[in-house]
Amino acid sequence: MRLALFQPGIPQNVGAAIRLGACLGVGLDVIEPCSFPLDDKSLKRAALDYGPLTHMTRHASWEAFLAAPERREGRLLLFTTKATAPFHKFEFQAGDTLLFGNESRGAPPEVHETAFARLTIPLRPEARSMNLATTAAMVLGEALRQTDGFPS
């Protein structure tokens, strides 16, 4: 199981994803460019002391992410408000990569087209979207529950 962030725009969300991956033993892919400097100083500030526990891989582009060795296994699942299939009714597999788009722009058409499935978190009609880190935690929790992937 892996988490992937497509061109994230909020450093705190990357920091939360680093901590989430570190605590649950899940790899994290960050697909650049980011809307902020992704340097050692900003990562250390965002991730606190969890950086050494995480398995984060930075990818210079969408194409580099697709070509990466860790991307060759499992399915790519895109989480988007544009989907109609609810995540909690989907059957996750241990090798899945859970991909989340940019906080303000989402994911472009080429990302949607590459995904094995596009999934959403059902929201009340008057709500627009949820925080990226909250969404990632909800989805990852369900995926790990289904695949018996939580740390022992």
Secondary structure as UniProt FT lines:
FT   STRAND          2..6
FT   HELIX           11..24
FT   STRAND          27..31
FT   HELIX           40..47
FT   TURN            48..49
FT   HELIX           51..53
FT   STRAND          56..59
FT   HELIX           62..67
FT   HELIX           69..71
FT   STRAND          76..79
FT   TURN            81..82
FT   STRAND          85..86
FT   HELIX           87..89
FT   TURN            94..95
FT   STRAND          97..100
FT   TURN            103..105
FT   HELIX           109..114
FT   STRAND          117..120
FT   TURN            125..126
FT   HELIX           132..147
//
